[in-house]
């Protein structure tokens, strides 16, 4: 497998360990430009670690990652300028309002003040946060917090948007708005990388996906070794991912 012009993301033999725990083991896959790609797995499978490796938040022990044709190991700053990232571990700053967060993000990407204000207003109106722009993080609901975080990740017009568990803790209305946003972005040529375990939701929005379990890839929808599969995403997932052995609760019933 080699990187091509159509690849937004190219990953080869990626590995990462924490002490004796190998969180990611020899992952290899590619993501085509302008598509929605899913990294699927249960909690603790290595999804978030993989996302951090692809966005430069973690350094791999071994392997190669190209983002938009750039080797992340030698072009980290250029890579990070071309991507947007939503991570559950990237918290908003307590002393800054929603508006100030967007201004700070804009400044980091050298966006002029006038342009930053114009983009920020449009984003906040899109996410129905305009009236809440002067609120601080501890005044936001879970959904509002996530909306603000996504707005920050879009202010600089990224070519790839990484969304790590974007649907966690959200109500159905906002989940629908995220799906609509993803569709709009892809229609504009943005590549979407989704790490999630919401299988039923992912079924209708993914163009391709990889399933990992205990840090290992167990299924790649783009692999030539996998014939066309008409099963549901959930059926495919559970045919490759280990489930917990059933335990009899003998005192109930």
VMD Tcl script that draws the C-alpha trace (Angstrom):
set ca {
  {0.00 0.00 0.00}
  {1.40 3.39 -0.99}
  {0.09 6.93 -0.62}
  {-1.72 8.42 -3.61}
  {-2.98 11.83 -4.73}
  {-6.54 10.82 -3.82}
  {-5.60 10.06 -0.21}
  {-6.45 12.62 2.46}
  {-5.04 10.26 5.10}
  {-2.54 7.46 4.60}
  {-1.51 5.24 7.52}
  {1.09 2.45 7.34}
  {2.10 0.10 10.18}
  {1.15 2.55 12.93}
  {1.86 1.40 16.51}
  {1.74 2.96 19.97}
  {2.34 1.46 23.43}
  {1.88 2.78 26.95}
  {4.16 0.73 29.16}
  {3.21 -2.91 28.66}
  {-0.08 -2.03 26.98}
  {-0.02 -1.90 23.18}
  {-2.84 0.52 22.42}
  {-2.40 0.52 18.63}
  {-0.85 -2.37 16.72}
  {0.38 -2.08 13.12}
  {-2.61 -0.19 11.71}
  {-2.65 0.42 7.95}
  {-5.45 2.12 6.03}
  {-6.19 5.05 3.75}
  {-8.94 7.66 3.61}
  {-9.98 9.12 0.26}
  {-10.39 12.88 -0.10}
  {-13.91 14.26 0.26}
  {-15.33 11.18 1.98}
  {-16.69 10.27 5.41}
  {-14.48 7.63 7.03}
  {-15.28 5.80 10.24}
  {-12.91 4.33 12.81}
  {-15.14 1.98 14.77}
  {-14.59 0.04 17.97}
  {-15.83 -0.43 21.49}
  {-14.57 1.69 24.38}
  {-10.88 1.04 24.99}
  {-10.28 -0.37 21.52}
  {-7.73 2.31 20.56}
  {-9.94 4.75 18.60}
  {-8.98 7.87 20.53}
  {-5.30 6.92 20.61}
  {-5.35 6.46 16.84}
  {-7.05 9.83 16.34}
  {-4.40 11.51 18.49}
  {-1.62 9.87 16.47}
  {-3.15 11.13 13.22}
  {-3.50 14.69 14.50}
  {-0.08 15.03 16.13}
  {-1.34 14.97 19.71}
  {0.66 11.78 20.28}
  {3.89 10.57 18.73}
  {3.85 6.98 17.41}
  {6.38 4.36 18.40}
  {6.59 3.28 14.77}
  {4.79 3.65 11.49}
  {4.04 6.32 8.89}
  {1.24 8.86 8.67}
  {0.60 11.20 5.72}
  {-2.05 13.91 6.04}
  {-2.93 15.72 2.80}
  {0.27 14.34 1.32}
  {2.49 15.60 4.17}
  {4.44 13.29 6.44}
  {3.19 14.22 9.90}
  {6.54 13.30 11.44}
  {8.43 16.00 9.54}
  {5.63 18.49 8.72}
  {3.56 18.63 11.91}
  {2.86 22.39 11.84}
  {1.73 22.33 8.20}
  {-0.46 19.31 8.92}
  {-2.12 20.90 11.94}
  {-2.92 24.04 9.93}
  {-4.88 21.92 7.45}
  {-7.00 19.95 9.93}
  {-9.73 20.60 12.48}
  {-10.00 18.45 15.60}
  {-12.79 17.70 18.05}
  {-11.57 15.64 20.99}
  {-13.30 14.88 24.28}
  {-10.01 15.62 26.03}
  {-9.51 19.08 24.51}
  {-11.28 21.21 27.11}
  {-12.32 24.82 26.72}
  {-10.51 27.37 28.87}
  {-12.48 28.34 31.99}
  {-11.68 32.07 31.84}
  {-12.63 32.61 28.18}
  {-16.10 33.09 26.76}
  {-17.34 31.22 23.69}
  {-16.62 34.29 21.55}
  {-13.12 34.65 22.98}
  {-12.39 30.99 22.21}
  {-13.19 31.58 18.55}
  {-11.07 34.72 18.46}
  {-8.17 32.81 20.04}
  {-8.52 29.96 17.54}
  {-8.60 32.44 14.66}
  {-5.47 34.18 15.89}
  {-3.64 30.83 16.03}
  {-4.25 30.45 12.28}
  {-3.32 34.05 11.41}
  {-6.84 35.01 10.39}
  {-7.40 38.75 10.31}
  {-9.58 40.30 13.01}
  {-12.35 41.33 10.61}
  {-12.42 37.91 8.93}
  {-12.31 36.14 12.30}
  {-15.31 38.11 13.54}
  {-17.27 37.43 10.34}
  {-16.55 33.69 10.40}
  {-17.20 33.40 14.13}
  {-20.58 35.09 13.89}
  {-21.65 32.80 11.04}
  {-20.51 29.71 12.93}
  {-22.22 30.73 16.15}
  {-25.44 31.53 14.36}
  {-25.26 28.21 12.53}
  {-24.88 26.34 15.83}
  {-27.53 28.51 17.54}
  {-24.92 29.88 19.96}
  {-25.00 33.55 19.02}
  {-27.03 34.56 22.06}
  {-24.68 32.51 24.26}
  {-21.43 33.89 22.87}
  {-20.53 35.72 26.08}
  {-21.01 32.67 28.30}
  {-18.12 30.80 29.95}
  {-17.62 27.03 29.62}
  {-19.15 26.23 33.02}
  {-22.35 27.99 31.91}
  {-22.80 25.75 28.85}
  {-24.80 22.55 28.54}
  {-23.05 19.44 27.15}
  {-24.50 20.14 23.72}
  {-23.56 23.82 23.75}
  {-20.03 22.94 24.88}
  {-19.63 20.53 21.98}
  {-21.10 23.02 19.51}
  {-18.56 25.63 20.63}
  {-15.74 23.11 20.27}
  {-16.81 22.15 16.75}
  {-17.11 25.82 15.79}
  {-13.50 26.34 16.91}
  {-12.38 23.40 14.77}
  {-13.99 24.92 11.65}
  {-13.01 28.60 11.89}
  {-9.82 28.16 9.83}
  {-11.45 26.18 6.97}
  {-9.77 22.78 7.54}
  {-9.34 20.27 4.72}
  {-9.87 17.35 7.11}
  {-12.12 17.36 10.17}
  {-11.36 14.82 12.89}
  {-14.34 14.11 15.15}
  {-13.63 11.86 18.12}
  {-16.95 10.62 19.60}
  {-18.91 13.66 18.37}
  {-22.31 12.19 19.31}
  {-21.50 11.33 22.92}
  {-23.95 12.85 25.40}
  {-25.99 14.73 22.78}
  {-29.73 14.90 22.20}
  {-31.30 13.66 18.92}
  {-31.85 17.19 17.59}
  {-28.18 18.13 17.81}
  {-27.08 14.72 16.52}
  {-29.19 15.37 13.42}
  {-27.60 18.81 13.00}
  {-24.10 17.28 13.15}
  {-25.05 14.75 10.47}
  {-26.38 17.59 8.29}
  {-23.17 19.55 8.89}
  {-21.08 16.55 7.85}
  {-23.07 16.28 4.62}
  {-22.55 19.98 3.87}
  {-18.81 19.80 4.54}
  {-18.31 16.73 2.34}
  {-20.23 18.44 -0.48}
  {-17.64 21.23 -0.20}
  {-14.76 18.74 -0.47}
  {-13.86 18.39 3.23}
  {-12.79 14.94 4.43}
  {-14.42 13.72 7.65}
  {-12.72 11.26 10.01}
  {-15.18 9.91 12.59}
  {-14.16 7.82 15.59}
  {-17.28 6.42 17.22}
  {-19.19 3.41 18.49}
  {-22.65 4.69 17.49}
  {-23.17 2.01 14.85}
  {-26.79 2.63 13.88}
  {-26.05 6.32 13.36}
  {-22.88 5.68 11.36}
  {-24.61 3.23 9.03}
  {-25.99 5.91 6.72}
  {-23.17 8.46 6.69}
  {-19.96 6.46 6.13}
  {-18.31 5.92 2.76}
  {-15.72 3.55 4.23}
  {-14.69 2.28 7.64}
  {-12.20 0.31 9.67}
  {-13.03 -1.72 12.77}
  {-10.40 -2.10 15.48}
  {-10.41 -4.30 18.55}
  {-7.71 -4.18 21.26}
  {-5.68 -1.88 19.02}
  {-5.69 -4.23 16.03}
  {-7.54 -3.77 12.77}
  {-10.02 -6.60 12.37}
  {-11.94 -5.31 9.34}
  {-11.34 -2.82 6.53}
  {-14.30 -2.12 4.25}
  {-11.91 -1.09 1.45}
  {-9.82 -4.25 1.59}
  {-9.80 -6.43 -1.51}
  {-9.87 -9.39 0.85}
  {-13.41 -8.45 1.90}
  {-16.10 -9.20 -0.69}
  {-19.08 -6.87 -1.02}
  {-20.99 -7.21 2.24}
  {-24.69 -6.36 2.34}
  {-25.03 -6.89 6.08}
  {-25.80 -4.01 8.40}
  {-22.88 -2.18 9.98}
  {-23.92 -3.59 13.35}
  {-23.87 -7.19 12.06}
  {-20.43 -6.71 10.52}
  {-19.13 -5.08 13.71}
  {-20.25 -7.85 16.05}
  {-18.93 -10.56 13.76}
  {-15.41 -9.19 14.30}
  {-15.44 -7.60 17.77}
  {-15.25 -9.69 20.91}
  {-18.21 -9.36 23.25}
  {-18.23 -9.94 26.97}
  {-19.05 -13.51 27.97}
  {-22.54 -13.76 29.44}
  {-22.76 -14.21 33.21}
  {-25.72 -15.72 35.00}
  {-27.21 -13.46 37.66}
  {-28.72 -16.33 39.57}
  {-30.30 -14.25 42.32}
  {-32.54 -12.31 39.91}
  {-35.95 -13.66 38.88}
}
mol new
graphics top color blue
foreach p $ca { graphics top sphere $p radius 0.5 }
foreach p [lrange $ca 0 end-1] q [lrange $ca 1 end] { graphics top cylinder $p $q radius 0.2 }
display resetview
